[in-house]
């Protein structure tokens, strides 16, 4: 996630309507949500197991850590230069907090200038964090943006985007600018310049996309893949394209075998990109920047269609955990992708069911998993750590 990182999409009684619209539920639900401080008592469910489940389990453990100061889903988590993690917004809220791996505690920090849900967060070279777009507390997309200063612990407004966006991507370029692409039924893209604090137009994508992925490749270009638009509906898109920062243009590249929306995209150590989930199948595939083509790899043990987390581990493997099916069934199970063999291995279960959480790789190699929603679609405050 990413993000989703990603993803902030909870399916409950609205599942059918969301499926037909091909988009995530809005943030118009009440921002006052229950705040469980301990994991729910129920365990993982077992949807759609594949033959990969017979593989030897991957080593690693999940353990509880301090709970956040409040329940959050649709929030962002950003690793700061000093090793702390900034948790911002979610659930129609403007508050933010910091997680300190040294103490294992969450503490409040300054509040954002606006309540945001499903927004983006990008760490800039100077240590500030750019927060932009998303939904407000009424479920309306935002064009505004702001900056978090870790030194002062405060947020301040910066330039606004040319259009309101949610379901877009924000990716840091090598020159320090941030590429904002798609979202809210739009194919346009723009660049944020930290030096001027302003957004400026750049080339448009080849097609409208929301809930797509954006990955910086080793050759400096960006892979934009999947997502959905009105024509694709809930089935998502097969197509992918590349953004060239040198020419500031988008161009088509190979298409995926499966249509995907709200999938995960993880850059592997060998330069390929793992695309997993976000479809009506467990099949994962790899994008090769050299050939510009996608190829099938192993299948997920559990068919994770939305709301799961994906994190690249220090040893090059990829942790995938939680999430839910379009039918609304969420789970606590996890698995690890091994690039050397192209297979997924069972990695045990989280301390409880969660979807739409954030996952952040900490400097010591552990992964912080925070917030999200339980199987009833209620926001969670509890967090846990995965130790490879």
Buried (B, 14 or more C-beta within 10 A) or exposed (E): BBBBBBBBBBBBEBBEEBBEBBBBBBBBBEBEBEBBEEBBEBBBBEBBBBEBBEBEEBEBEBEBBBBBBBBBBBBBBBBBEEEBBBBBBBBBBBBBBBBBBEEEBBEEBBBBBBBBBBBBBBBBEEEBBBBBBBBBBEBEBBBBBBBBBBEEBBBBEBBBBBBBBBBBBBBBBEEEBBBBBBBBBBBBBBBBBBEEBBBEEBBBBBBBBBBBBBBBBEEEBBBBBBBBBEEBBBBBBBBBBBBBBEEBBBEEBBBBBBBBBBBBBBBBEEEBBBBBBBBBBBBBBBBBBEEEEBBEBBBBBBBBBBBBBBBBBEEEBBBBBBBBBBEBBBBBBBBBBBBEEBBBBBBBBBBBBBBBBBBBBBEEEBBBBBBBBBBEBBBBBBBBBBEB
